[in-house]
Amino acid sequence: MSKFEHDLFNEIDKILWRNWDPIGLNRIPGCRDEYRDYVPEIYRLKMSGSDQETIALKLYELALDEMGTELTIEFCRQVAGRIAGLKTD
């Protein structure tokens, strides 16, 4: 992984932690790695050129199926917009 790819991966991790946070843990420092298992999948979507809606649907699916939370799709679109806006080159 190049430095750029590593930095992009870390930016996605930060967005998931700070902005997505479907179970409300980002105020607890000891839980910082809670969403890291989801970063590779979102990173792959971003690197493959997936659009905001595709990323939003994946975030929504992860929140619902993996964590049992019911975020709105609109909220997931907002978070996905941040990810979609990251530069890939």
C-alpha positions in Angstrom: 0.0 0.0 0.0 1.4 3.4 -1.0 1.6 6.3 1.4 -1.4 7.9 -0.5 -3.4 4.7 -0.2 -2.5 4.4 3.5 -3.6 8.0 4.1 -6.9 7.5 2.3 -7.5 4.3 4.3 -6.9 6.3 7.5 -9.2 9.1 6.4 -12.0 6.7 5.8 -11.4 5.2 9.3 -11.6 8.7 10.8 -14.9 9.5 9.0 -16.4 6.2 10.2 -15.3 7.0 13.8 -16.2 10.7 13.9 -19.2 11.0 11.6 -20.8 7.6 11.1 -20.6 6.2 14.6 -23.8 4.1 14.5 -23.6 2.9 18.1 -22.4 6.2 19.6 -19.0 5.2 20.9 -16.8 8.0 19.6 -16.8 9.7 23.0 -15.1 6.6 24.6 -11.4 6.6 23.6 -11.0 2.9 24.5 -13.4 2.0 21.8 -11.5 3.7 19.0 -11.0 0.5 17.0 -14.7 -0.4 17.0 -15.4 0.4 13.3 -12.0 -0.6 11.9 -13.2 -3.9 10.6 -15.5 -2.0 8.2 -12.8 0.3 6.8 -11.4 -2.2 4.2 -14.8 -2.7 2.6 -15.5 1.0 2.4 -12.0 1.6 1.2 -12.4 -1.0 -1.6 -15.7 0.7 -2.7 -14.0 4.1 -2.8 -11.0 2.8 -4.7 -13.2 1.0 -7.2 -15.0 4.2 -8.1 -18.3 3.5 -6.3 -20.5 6.5 -6.1 -22.0 8.2 -3.0 -25.2 6.2 -3.1 -23.4 2.8 -3.3 -21.2 3.8 -0.3 -24.3 5.0 1.6 -26.2 1.8 1.0 -23.2 -0.2 2.3 -23.0 2.0 5.4 -26.7 1.6 6.0 -26.5 -2.2 5.5 -23.5 -2.4 8.0 -25.3 -0.4 10.6 -28.5 -2.4 10.3 -27.2 -5.9 9.8 -23.9 -5.9 11.7 -24.9 -3.6 14.6 -28.6 -3.7 14.7 -29.0 0.1 14.6 -31.4 2.0 12.4 -29.6 4.9 10.9 -31.5 6.7 8.2 -30.4 6.3 4.7 -30.1 10.1 4.4 -27.7 10.2 7.3 -25.6 7.5 5.6 -25.7 9.5 2.4 -24.2 12.5 4.3 -21.4 10.4 5.6 -20.9 8.7 2.3 -20.6 12.2 0.7 -17.6 12.8 2.9 -16.0 9.6 1.7 -17.0 10.1 -1.9 -15.4 13.6 -1.7 -12.0 12.2 -0.8 -9.4 12.3 -3.6 -8.2 9.0 -5.0 -5.3 10.3 -7.1 
